[in-house]
Amino acid sequence: MTSVYDFSARAIDGTDVSLDRYRGQALLIVNTASKCGFTGQYDGLEALHRDFVGAPFEVLGFPCNQFGNQEPGRAAEIAAFCATSFDVTFPLFDKVEVNGPNRHPLYAWLTSQKRGFLGSQAIKWNFTKFLTDREGRVVARYAPQTEPSAIKADIEKLI
């Protein structure tokens, strides 16, 4: 695989989605959770989504339950929580694993492209963020503590 556009994932509504549908757009890909100390970042992610409506950019959320059992719900529950609690309108996908032998192929590729703290491939916690350019290459990896608003200037450089 050579770009983010080579992957597919299941949307939160159960439909299969080729990420090729986002070809030509910069993407912010985030592993999310509904019961995490960083869950409030949904507001910032939604703000980025709305700030760049019509621009070649999209936020993609991938719920994950690998960290402290902080995303225990089923897809419909996660979608309802995000819509009612944070008015999320950016694309959400079905729950994935981001580490280990069952990690989603997208996350295997993302983590091979940009390593984290001390060169580790592993995702350390919820709300780790990957930014891809309009050619589908990973250009940055952000720690969970990085607020979405702090990424805005990097997005603007890509679009």
C-alpha positions as CSV (number, residue, x, y, z in Angstrom):
1,M,0.0,0.0,0.0
2,T,1.4,3.4,-1.0
3,S,-1.3,5.9,0.2
4,V,-4.2,6.2,2.5
5,Y,-6.5,6.0,-0.5
6,D,-5.5,2.3,-1.0
7,F,-7.5,1.2,2.1
8,S,-11.1,0.5,2.9
9,A,-13.0,0.6,6.2
10,R,-16.5,-0.1,7.4
11,A,-18.5,3.1,8.1
12,I,-20.4,3.4,11.4
13,D,-23.6,2.5,9.5
14,G,-22.1,-0.8,8.4
15,T,-21.4,0.1,4.8
16,D,-17.9,-0.6,3.3
17,V,-16.1,2.6,2.3
18,S,-13.1,2.8,0.0
19,L,-10.9,5.6,1.3
20,D,-10.3,6.4,-2.4
21,R,-13.5,8.4,-2.2
22,Y,-11.3,11.0,-0.3
23,R,-8.6,11.1,-3.0
24,G,-7.2,14.6,-3.4
25,Q,-8.1,15.6,0.1
26,A,-5.9,16.0,3.2
27,L,-7.2,13.8,6.0
28,L,-7.0,13.9,9.8
29,I,-7.5,10.3,11.0
30,V,-8.2,9.9,14.7
31,N,-8.9,6.9,16.9
32,T,-11.7,8.0,19.2
33,A,-13.5,6.9,22.4
34,S,-16.7,8.0,24.1
35,K,-15.6,7.6,27.7
36,C,-12.1,9.1,27.6
37,G,-10.6,12.2,29.2
38,F,-10.0,13.4,25.7
39,T,-13.5,12.8,24.5
40,G,-14.1,16.6,24.6
41,Q,-11.8,16.8,21.5
42,Y,-14.8,15.7,19.5
43,D,-15.8,19.4,19.7
44,G,-12.5,20.5,18.2
45,L,-12.6,17.8,15.5
46,E,-16.1,18.9,14.5
47,A,-14.9,22.6,14.4
48,L,-12.1,21.6,12.0
49,H,-14.6,19.7,9.9
50,R,-16.9,22.7,9.7
51,D,-14.1,25.3,9.3
52,F,-13.0,23.5,6.1
53,V,-16.3,22.6,4.6
54,G,-15.8,22.9,0.8
55,A,-12.0,22.6,1.1
56,P,-10.1,19.5,0.1
57,F,-10.0,18.2,3.8
58,E,-11.9,15.8,5.9
59,V,-11.8,14.4,9.5
60,L,-12.2,10.6,9.8
61,G,-13.0,9.1,13.2
62,F,-12.3,5.5,14.1
63,P,-13.7,4.4,17.4
64,C,-11.4,2.1,19.4
65,N,-12.0,0.1,22.6
66,Q,-8.3,-0.9,23.2
67,F,-7.5,1.7,25.9
68,G,-9.2,1.3,29.2
69,N,-12.5,-0.1,27.7
70,Q,-13.4,3.5,26.9
71,E,-15.4,2.7,23.8
72,P,-17.6,-0.2,24.9
73,G,-20.7,0.5,22.9
74,R,-21.9,-0.9,19.6
75,A,-21.8,1.2,16.4
76,A,-25.3,2.6,16.7
77,E,-24.7,3.6,20.3
78,I,-21.4,5.3,19.4
79,A,-23.1,7.2,16.5
80,A,-25.9,8.3,18.7
81,F,-23.5,9.5,21.4
82,C,-21.4,11.5,19.0
83,A,-24.4,13.1,17.3
84,T,-26.3,14.0,20.5
85,S,-23.3,14.9,22.7
86,F,-21.0,16.7,20.2
87,D,-23.1,17.2,17.1
88,V,-20.6,15.2,15.1
89,T,-21.1,15.4,11.3
90,F,-17.7,14.3,10.1
91,P,-17.4,10.6,8.9
92,L,-17.3,8.0,11.6
93,F,-16.2,4.4,11.0
94,D,-17.0,1.1,12.8
95,K,-14.9,0.2,15.8
96,V,-11.3,-0.9,15.0
97,E,-8.2,-2.1,16.8
98,V,-5.2,0.1,16.3
99,N,-2.6,-2.1,17.9
100,G,-1.8,-5.8,18.0
101,P,-2.3,-8.7,15.7
102,N,-5.9,-7.7,14.9
103,R,-5.2,-4.0,14.1
104,H,-6.9,-2.6,11.1
105,P,-4.6,-2.6,8.0
106,L,-5.0,1.2,7.8
107,Y,-3.5,1.6,11.2
108,A,-0.7,-0.8,10.5
109,W,0.2,1.4,7.5
110,L,-0.3,4.7,9.4
111,T,1.9,3.7,12.3
112,S,4.6,2.3,9.9
113,Q,4.7,5.7,8.2
114,K,5.0,8.0,11.3
115,R,6.3,6.5,14.5
116,G,5.4,7.9,17.9
117,F,7.3,8.6,21.1
118,L,10.8,7.1,21.1
119,G,10.2,5.6,17.7
120,S,7.4,3.3,18.7
121,Q,4.9,2.2,16.2
122,A,2.3,1.6,18.9
123,I,-0.6,3.9,19.5
124,K,-0.4,4.9,23.1
125,W,-4.0,6.1,23.8
126,N,-7.2,7.4,22.3
127,F,-7.2,10.5,20.1
128,T,-3.9,9.9,18.5
129,K,-4.1,11.8,15.2
130,F,-2.5,11.3,11.8
131,L,-2.5,14.0,9.1
132,T,-2.2,13.0,5.4
133,D,-1.5,15.3,2.5
134,R,-3.6,15.5,-0.7
135,E,-1.5,12.7,-2.2
136,G,-2.4,10.4,0.6
137,R,1.0,10.4,2.4
138,V,1.3,10.6,6.2
139,V,2.9,14.0,7.0
140,A,2.4,14.2,10.8
141,R,1.4,12.2,13.9
142,Y,0.0,14.0,16.9
143,A,-0.2,12.9,20.5
144,P,-3.6,12.5,22.2
145,Q,-2.9,15.7,24.2
146,T,-2.7,17.8,21.0
147,E,-5.8,19.8,20.6
148,P,-7.4,19.8,17.2
149,S,-7.2,23.6,17.0
150,A,-3.4,23.3,17.2
151,I,-3.4,21.3,14.0
152,K,-5.3,23.9,12.0
153,A,-2.2,25.7,10.6
154,D,-0.8,22.4,9.4
155,I,-4.0,21.6,7.6
156,E,-4.0,25.0,6.0
157,K,-0.5,24.4,4.6
158,L,-1.8,21.3,2.8
159,I,-4.9,22.6,1.2
